[in-house]
């Protein structure tokens, strides 16, 4: 993405916080821009008032709707209260309605967050690190542990967009979860109209209940489904249900109706681990693992079995 396509974000950010220097563009899609930045002055407002370190990540989303604001407020609520090291620390957030340079109203509101910079790579950039059952089992165990504070939150949050791009493998090997922009409360009415054919999601990792926009059925089990797809994909070197870059509607259809070959039939995974993954990607939520503890125990049993072999 060329810098010219994101000039609005850079100019707005540095007008609000002149001490920020933009180093690179992490992501730019539609109206959302993610920037890698550094703070040049250790005595600046960001450093002294908000406790920001030198390296930070700034996320700006333009033309935010009431629906989008509701999603971001949930993300802010979780990130600002969690003590888990598995999510980036949130330093600052604001809804910008005026141009700080002129104090005139913006044509489109902008939601800004400033977060911790995570030193690592997205899982999508290093899948080769997880090419055998042992490493995938360890990763899956770590991901369940990482996500438990989200699932166990009093509001029972669900990520809803788990995918390799949203899992950062840090330099110490531990995973962190990013982009909670569509997090929701399990079983809540939600902010997306039920008449819509589906809610916000990434089709290749979305559970059938997300695709059907069955709000009352969306829970931590929806995230189980995505984790199962990710684990299968890492080991098999292919998606269990979708072939290549298929059209949107075809992808949705296969995610809802296609059946995956058992993992142990197409990889060196044990039948026990294959059964765990198979249960995680069951189409009906009630057929998946009933609790977080159950899934964690199943994964731990597979890990111990691997140690005995």
C-alpha positions as CSV (number, residue, x, y, z in Angstrom):
1,X,0.0,0.0,0.0
2,X,1.5,3.3,-1.1
3,X,1.9,6.0,1.5
4,X,-0.3,8.4,-0.6
5,X,-3.3,6.1,0.0
6,X,-2.9,6.6,3.8
7,X,-1.8,10.2,4.0
8,X,-5.0,11.3,5.7
9,X,-4.2,8.9,8.6
10,X,-0.6,10.0,9.0
11,X,-1.5,13.7,8.8
12,X,-4.3,13.4,11.3
13,X,-2.3,11.4,13.8
14,X,0.7,13.7,13.7
15,X,-1.5,16.7,14.0
16,X,-2.9,15.3,17.3
17,X,0.4,14.0,18.6
18,X,3.3,15.9,16.9
19,X,5.8,13.7,18.8
20,X,4.8,10.7,16.8
21,X,6.9,9.6,13.8
22,X,5.3,7.1,11.4
23,X,7.7,4.3,10.5
24,X,5.7,2.1,8.3
25,X,2.2,1.0,7.3
26,X,1.2,-2.3,8.9
27,X,-2.1,-2.6,7.2
28,X,-4.5,-0.5,5.1
29,X,-7.9,-1.7,4.0
30,X,-10.9,0.4,3.2
31,X,-11.2,3.1,5.8
32,X,-8.9,1.4,8.4
33,X,-5.2,2.1,8.6
34,X,-2.7,0.6,11.0
35,X,0.6,2.4,11.4
36,X,3.9,1.4,13.1
37,X,5.2,4.5,14.9
38,X,7.7,5.7,17.4
39,X,7.7,8.5,19.9
40,X,10.6,10.9,19.5
41,X,10.3,12.7,22.8
42,X,10.4,10.7,26.1
43,X,8.9,13.7,27.9
44,X,5.9,14.0,25.5
45,X,2.3,13.7,26.5
46,X,2.0,10.2,25.2
47,X,5.0,9.0,27.2
48,X,4.2,10.9,30.5
49,X,0.4,10.9,30.5
50,X,-0.4,7.6,28.8
51,X,2.8,5.6,29.6
52,X,3.6,4.8,26.0
53,X,6.9,3.2,25.2
54,X,9.0,4.4,22.3
55,X,7.5,1.9,19.8
56,X,3.7,1.9,19.4
57,X,0.9,0.9,16.9
58,X,-1.7,3.5,15.9
59,X,-5.0,2.3,14.4
60,X,-7.3,4.8,12.7
61,X,-10.7,4.0,11.2
62,X,-12.5,6.7,9.2
63,X,-16.2,7.1,8.6
64,X,-17.1,5.0,11.6
65,X,-20.8,4.1,12.0
66,X,-22.7,3.7,15.2
67,X,-22.4,0.0,14.7
68,X,-18.6,0.2,14.3
69,X,-18.3,2.4,17.3
70,X,-20.1,-0.2,19.4
71,X,-17.7,-2.9,18.3
72,X,-14.6,-0.7,19.1
73,X,-16.0,0.2,22.5
74,X,-16.1,-3.5,23.4
75,X,-12.5,-3.9,22.2
76,X,-11.5,-0.9,24.3
77,X,-13.4,-2.2,27.3
78,X,-11.6,-5.5,27.2
79,X,-8.1,-4.2,26.4
80,X,-8.2,-1.5,29.0
81,X,-9.1,-3.9,31.8
82,X,-7.3,-7.1,31.0
83,X,-3.9,-7.8,32.6
84,X,-3.2,-10.7,30.2
85,X,0.0,-10.5,28.2
86,X,-1.7,-12.3,25.3
87,X,-3.3,-9.1,24.1
88,X,-1.7,-5.8,23.2
89,X,-1.8,-3.1,25.9
90,X,-4.1,-0.2,25.1
91,X,-2.5,3.2,25.9
92,X,-5.0,5.7,24.4
93,X,-8.3,5.8,22.5
94,X,-10.5,8.6,21.2
95,X,-13.3,9.4,18.8
96,X,-12.1,12.3,16.7
97,X,-14.8,14.6,15.3
98,X,-12.8,17.8,14.6
99,X,-9.7,18.5,12.6
100,X,-7.1,19.5,15.3
101,X,-5.4,21.8,12.9
102,X,-8.5,23.9,12.1
103,X,-11.0,22.9,14.8
104,X,-13.6,22.4,12.0
105,X,-15.8,19.3,12.0
106,X,-14.5,16.3,10.1
107,X,-16.6,15.1,7.2
108,X,-16.2,11.6,8.7
109,X,-15.6,10.7,12.3
110,X,-12.3,8.8,13.0
111,X,-11.8,6.3,15.8
112,X,-8.2,6.2,17.1
113,X,-6.4,3.7,19.3
114,X,-2.8,3.6,20.3
115,X,-1.6,0.2,21.4
116,X,1.5,-1.8,22.3
117,X,3.9,-2.8,19.5
118,X,4.3,-6.5,19.5
119,X,7.7,-7.7,18.4
120,X,7.0,-10.7,16.2
121,X,5.3,-12.0,13.0
122,X,1.8,-13.0,12.2
123,X,1.2,-16.7,12.1
124,X,0.4,-16.3,8.4
125,X,4.0,-15.2,7.8
126,X,5.6,-18.1,9.7
127,X,3.4,-21.3,9.2
128,X,6.6,-23.3,8.6
129,X,7.3,-23.1,12.4
130,X,4.3,-25.4,12.9
131,X,4.7,-28.2,10.5
132,X,4.3,-31.3,12.8
133,X,1.7,-32.4,15.3
134,X,3.8,-31.6,18.3
135,X,4.3,-28.0,17.5
136,X,0.7,-27.5,16.4
137,X,-0.5,-29.1,19.7
138,X,1.7,-26.7,21.7
139,X,0.5,-23.7,19.7
140,X,-3.2,-24.7,20.1
141,X,-2.7,-25.2,23.8
142,X,-1.1,-21.7,24.0
143,X,-3.9,-20.1,22.0
144,X,-6.6,-21.6,24.2
145,X,-4.7,-20.3,27.3
146,X,-4.3,-16.9,25.6
147,X,-8.0,-16.6,24.7
148,X,-9.3,-17.8,28.0
149,X,-9.4,-14.3,29.6
150,X,-11.5,-13.1,26.7
151,X,-13.9,-16.0,26.9
152,X,-14.0,-15.9,30.7
153,X,-14.7,-12.2,30.9
154,X,-17.9,-11.4,32.8
155,X,-19.5,-10.4,29.5
156,X,-18.2,-13.7,27.9
157,X,-16.6,-12.0,24.9
158,X,-16.1,-13.9,21.6
159,X,-13.3,-12.8,19.2
160,X,-15.2,-13.9,16.0
161,X,-12.2,-13.2,13.7
162,X,-9.5,-15.6,14.6
163,X,-7.2,-16.3,11.7
164,X,-3.5,-16.5,11.1
165,X,-3.2,-12.8,10.3
166,X,-4.6,-12.0,13.8
167,X,-2.3,-14.2,15.7
168,X,1.2,-12.7,16.4
169,X,4.0,-15.1,17.2
170,X,6.3,-13.0,19.4
171,X,10.1,-13.4,19.4
172,X,9.8,-15.5,22.6
173,X,7.6,-18.0,20.7
174,X,4.4,-17.1,22.6
175,X,1.2,-16.1,20.7
176,X,-0.7,-12.8,21.1
177,X,-4.2,-12.1,19.8
178,X,-4.8,-8.8,17.9
179,X,-7.7,-7.1,16.1
180,X,-10.6,-7.5,18.5
181,X,-12.6,-5.1,16.3
182,X,-15.6,-7.3,15.9
183,X,-15.6,-8.9,19.4
184,X,-19.1,-9.4,20.8
185,X,-20.8,-10.7,23.9
186,X,-21.8,-14.3,23.7
187,X,-25.6,-14.7,23.1
188,X,-26.2,-11.0,23.1
189,X,-28.6,-9.4,20.7
190,X,-25.7,-7.6,18.9
191,X,-25.5,-4.5,16.8
192,X,-25.8,-6.2,13.3
193,X,-29.4,-6.5,12.1
194,X,-30.6,-10.1,12.2
195,X,-32.1,-9.6,8.8
196,X,-28.6,-9.4,7.4
197,X,-27.5,-12.7,5.8
198,X,-24.4,-12.9,8.0
199,X,-22.5,-10.9,10.6
200,X,-18.9,-9.5,10.4
201,X,-16.4,-12.3,9.8
202,X,-13.6,-13.8,7.6
203,X,-15.4,-16.4,5.6
204,X,-12.5,-19.0,5.5
205,X,-12.5,-19.2,9.3
206,X,-16.1,-18.4,10.2
207,X,-18.3,-20.8,12.0
208,X,-21.6,-21.8,10.4
209,X,-23.5,-19.9,13.1
210,X,-21.6,-16.7,12.2
211,X,-22.3,-17.2,8.5
212,X,-26.0,-17.7,9.2
213,X,-26.0,-14.7,11.6
214,X,-27.5,-16.8,14.4
215,X,-26.6,-14.4,17.2
216,X,-27.8,-16.5,20.1
217,X,-25.6,-19.4,18.9
218,X,-22.3,-17.4,18.7
219,X,-20.1,-18.2,21.7
220,X,-16.6,-19.3,22.6
221,X,-17.4,-22.4,20.6
222,X,-17.4,-20.2,17.4
223,X,-13.8,-19.4,18.2
224,X,-13.1,-23.1,18.8
225,X,-14.2,-23.7,15.2
226,X,-11.8,-21.1,13.9
227,X,-8.9,-22.5,15.9
228,X,-9.7,-26.0,14.6
229,X,-9.6,-24.7,11.0
230,X,-6.2,-23.0,11.7
231,X,-4.7,-26.1,13.3
232,X,-5.9,-28.4,10.5
233,X,-4.6,-25.9,7.9
234,X,-1.1,-25.8,9.5
235,X,-0.7,-29.6,9.5
236,X,-2.4,-30.4,6.2
237,X,-0.9,-27.4,4.4
238,X,-4.4,-26.8,3.0
239,X,-7.7,-25.6,4.2
240,X,-10.0,-28.5,5.3
241,X,-13.1,-27.3,3.5
242,X,-12.2,-24.7,0.9
243,X,-9.9,-25.2,-2.1
244,X,-7.8,-22.1,-3.1
245,X,-9.4,-18.7,-3.5
246,X,-13.0,-19.7,-4.3
247,X,-15.8,-17.2,-4.8
248,X,-17.3,-15.7,-1.7
249,X,-20.7,-17.5,-2.0
250,X,-18.9,-20.8,-2.7
251,X,-16.7,-20.4,0.3
252,X,-19.7,-19.7,2.6
253,X,-21.5,-22.8,1.2
254,X,-18.5,-25.1,1.8
255,X,-17.9,-23.7,5.3
256,X,-21.5,-24.6,6.2
257,X,-22.0,-27.9,4.3
258,X,-18.6,-29.5,3.3
259,X,-17.1,-32.2,5.4
260,X,-13.4,-32.4,6.2
261,X,-11.3,-35.5,5.8
262,X,-10.2,-36.7,9.2
263,X,-6.9,-35.1,10.0
264,X,-5.1,-38.4,10.7
265,X,-6.0,-39.5,7.2
266,X,-4.1,-36.7,5.5
267,X,-1.3,-35.9,8.0
268,X,0.8,-37.7,10.6
269,X,-1.5,-36.5,13.4
270,X,-2.6,-39.2,15.9
271,X,-6.2,-40.4,15.8
272,X,-6.7,-38.8,19.3
273,X,-5.6,-35.3,18.1
274,X,-7.6,-35.8,14.9
275,X,-10.7,-36.4,16.9
276,X,-10.1,-33.2,18.9
277,X,-9.8,-31.2,15.8
278,X,-12.8,-32.9,14.2
279,X,-14.9,-32.0,17.2
280,X,-13.7,-28.4,17.1
281,X,-14.9,-28.0,13.5
282,X,-18.3,-29.7,13.9
283,X,-20.9,-27.7,12.1
284,X,-23.3,-27.6,15.1
285,X,-22.0,-25.7,18.1
286,X,-23.6,-28.2,20.6
287,X,-21.4,-31.0,19.1
288,X,-18.1,-29.1,19.8
289,X,-16.3,-29.2,23.2
290,X,-18.8,-28.1,25.9
291,X,-16.4,-26.0,27.9
292,X,-13.0,-24.3,27.6
293,X,-11.7,-26.6,30.3
294,X,-12.7,-29.7,28.3
295,X,-10.9,-28.5,25.2
296,X,-7.8,-27.5,27.2
297,X,-7.8,-31.0,28.8
298,X,-8.2,-32.8,25.5
299,X,-5.2,-30.8,24.0
300,X,-3.1,-31.5,27.1
301,X,-3.9,-35.3,26.8
302,X,-2.7,-35.2,23.2
303,X,0.5,-33.4,24.2
304,X,1.2,-36.0,26.9
305,X,0.5,-38.8,24.5
306,X,3.1,-37.3,22.1
307,X,5.6,-37.2,25.0
308,X,5.1,-40.9,25.6
309,X,5.7,-41.9,22.0
